[in-house]
């Protein structure tokens, strides 16, 4: 009898349990709505390229940071570290630089780029074992637009 009383006290009254369940259901519904809004916003801004590469936001303007995410071949094969190798131009790159990427989940890496000029911005990826992913020799490229300010 004592054990049953303790369980009843810990569980709360039926009305309390029902009210708690309703609050949890409302919270779950609100969380789902917020998640859907964030997904819509991200999808509108994020541009998917071939080979597990995304750029966010798109379009990109000179002087405004953007993020390159990578979940391509090097990431899928367990790279310990990945670098974004980038420059301006399509064929002969200028102002070439290496930007360290950081892990942002399982087999996914990310780097933030601060473009200081307009025009084609090309890039590929290298891991710490000096393996390269250059999109089958085509590299990746986006256009940096003029400054919006």
C-alpha positions in Angstrom: 0.0 0.0 0.0 2.8 2.4 0.9 4.6 1.7 -2.4 1.4 2.5 -4.4 1.0 5.8 -2.6 4.6 6.7 -3.3 4.1 6.0 -7.1 0.9 8.0 -7.1 2.7 11.0 -5.5 5.7 10.8 -7.8 3.4 10.4 -10.9 1.1 13.3 -9.9 -2.6 13.3 -10.3 -4.3 12.4 -13.5 -5.1 16.0 -14.2 -1.4 17.0 -13.6 -0.2 14.3 -15.9 -2.7 15.3 -18.7 -1.7 19.0 -18.4 2.0 18.0 -18.6 1.4 15.9 -21.7 -0.5 18.8 -23.3 2.3 21.2 -22.6 4.9 18.7 -24.0 2.7 18.3 -27.2 2.4 22.1 -27.6 6.2 22.5 -27.2 6.9 19.7 -29.7 4.5 21.3 -32.2 6.2 24.7 -31.7 9.7 23.2 -32.1 8.5 21.5 -35.4 7.2 24.8 -36.7 10.5 26.7 -35.9 12.5 23.9 -37.5 10.5 24.1 -40.6 10.9 27.8 -40.8 14.7 27.5 -40.4 14.9 24.8 -43.0 13.0 27.0 -45.5 15.3 29.9 -44.8 18.4 27.9 -45.1 17.2 26.2 -48.3 16.4 29.6 -49.9 19.9 30.9 -49.1 22.0 27.8 -49.5 23.2 26.8 -53.0 24.2 23.2 -53.5 27.1 22.5 -55.9 28.2 19.1 -57.2 30.3 16.7 -55.0 28.8 17.5 -51.6 29.6 21.2 -51.6 27.3 24.0 -50.5 27.7 27.8 -50.4 25.7 29.9 -48.0 24.4 32.5 -48.7 23.9 32.9 -52.4 24.4 35.2 -54.2 27.7 36.3 -52.8 28.8 39.9 -52.8 32.3 41.3 -52.3 33.0 42.2 -48.7 30.3 39.9 -47.3 31.3 36.6 -45.7 30.0 33.3 -47.0 30.4 29.7 -45.9 31.6 26.8 -47.9 30.5 23.4 -46.6 32.1 20.2 -47.8 30.9 16.6 -47.3 32.6 15.2 -50.4 35.1 12.4 -51.1 37.8 13.5 -48.6 35.3 13.9 -45.8 33.6 10.6 -46.6 36.9 8.8 -46.4 37.7 10.0 -42.9 40.0 12.9 -43.4 41.6 14.1 -40.2 41.7 17.7 -41.5 40.6 19.5 -44.7 41.7 22.8 -46.2 39.8 24.9 -48.7 42.3 25.8 -51.5 41.0 28.9 -53.3 41.7 31.8 -55.6 40.2 34.3 -57.9 39.8 33.4 -61.6 38.7 30.3 -63.5 41.9 29.1 -65.2 44.8 31.0 -63.7 44.0 31.7 -60.1 45.2 34.9 -58.4 45.5 35.6 -54.7 45.6 31.9 -54.0 45.1 31.0 -50.3 44.5 28.0 -48.1 41.6 28.4 -45.6 41.5 25.8 -42.8 38.1 24.1 -42.5 36.6 22.9 -39.2 34.4 19.8 -38.6 30.6 20.6 -38.2 29.2 17.1 -37.9 29.8 13.6 -39.1 31.9 13.8 -42.3 31.1 17.5 -42.9 33.5 20.4 -42.9 33.1 24.1 -43.1 35.0 27.3 -43.7 34.1 31.0 -43.8 35.4 33.1 -46.7 35.7 36.9 -46.7 35.9 37.9 -50.4 37.8 41.1 -51.0 37.1 41.4 -54.7 34.5 40.6 -57.3 34.6 38.0 -60.1 35.0 34.3 -60.3 36.1 32.6 -57.1 37.4 29.0 -57.6 38.3 26.4 -55.1 39.0 22.8 -54.3 39.9 20.7 -51.2 43.0 19.1 -49.7 43.3 16.8 -46.7 46.1 16.5 -44.2 47.5 13.4 -46.1 47.8 15.6 -49.2 44.9 14.0 -51.1 43.0 16.4 -53.3 39.3 16.7 -54.4 39.2 19.0 -57.4 35.8 18.0 -58.7 37.3 15.7 -61.3 39.7 18.4 -62.6 36.9 21.0 -62.9 37.3 22.6 -59.4 34.3 24.5 -58.1 33.6 28.1 -58.9 31.1 30.8 -57.9 30.8 34.4 -59.0 31.4 37.1 -56.4 29.2 40.1 -57.2 30.1 43.7 -56.5 29.7 45.1 -53.0 26.1 45.9 -52.0 27.1 48.9 -49.9 
